[in-house]
Amino acid sequence: MVGSFGAGLLLANEGAHLPSVNDFLPPEILFQGTPFAINRIILIRIVATIVLLLVLGITAKHAKLIPGRWQGVVEYGLDFVRDKVVYDVMGEARGKRYVPMITTIFFTIFVFNLCGIIPGMNMAATATVVMPLVFALWTLIQYWVTAARSQGLGHYLRHELFTPGVPWPVYFLLAPINLLELLIIRSASLTIRLFANMVSGHLMVATCLAFAQYWMVDAANKLQGIPVGALWFAGGFAMTCFEAFVAFLQTYVFAILSTVYINLSFPEE
């Protein structure tokens, strides 16, 4: 069984159309050749944003003192971001200012990530580097603004670049590394982590389903192809469930790291 499965994998690799990273750069479908050109991912982002705003707006408009089930779910999500992300990292007094920002980042990224498993969309809106980079740059700007407001930009840079207690010759190596972290590494880590995880998860799901279609539809030996294809389909279903978990996990990691970076901009107690 293992031998035939391995051989089938090689055959499927030759006969099935496997997804690639190019599938995340679809051609333009609206306003081609203009500055307002829209491809599939941009359209998914627009639709997901509209749906998110409508859901939150309608929920807020019909909010009751004693919440129903749906209002309770939405309020639980808001309380989770406020209490378990922002307040756990920054504390209530310091974190109140940043609850709207982190909540916006959390819910938008989560909905965008879930688009990868929604039928009809089948592609995460964060599966290209642009959208994760936008949120990462927002975090970058915010922790620089926080540093300038809370302790002065000069004092902040002096403390971050020239860590107290370090022998001065080490500063020739340490200071450029610290500056690189402040300007590039933090934003790059947020961007690459989110983008790479969403792309790899979707590629794994698409690969399983491509093999399943090949074995169940295109393979010449149906007696062998149907059970092998069923195994690939079951694997694709399992990976879809796992991708839903990864969608939440990567949202949580992005939100909490953004909060940590902003918190680091405050002066030490």
Buried (B, 14 or more C-beta within 10 A) or exposed (E): EEEEEEEBBEBBEEBBEEBEEEBBEBEBEEEEEEEEEBBBBBBBBEBBBEEBEEBBEEBEEEEEEEBEEEBEEBEEBBEEBBEEBBBEBBEEEBBEBBBEBBBBBBBBBBBBBBBBBBEEBBBBBBBBBEBBBEBBEBBBEBBBEBBBEEBEEEEBBEBBBBEEEEEEEEBEEBBEEBBEBBEEEBBBBBBBBBBBBBBBBBBBBBBBBBBBBBBBEEBEEEEBBBEBBEBBBEBBBEBBEBBBEBBBEBBBBBBBBBBBBBBBBBEEE
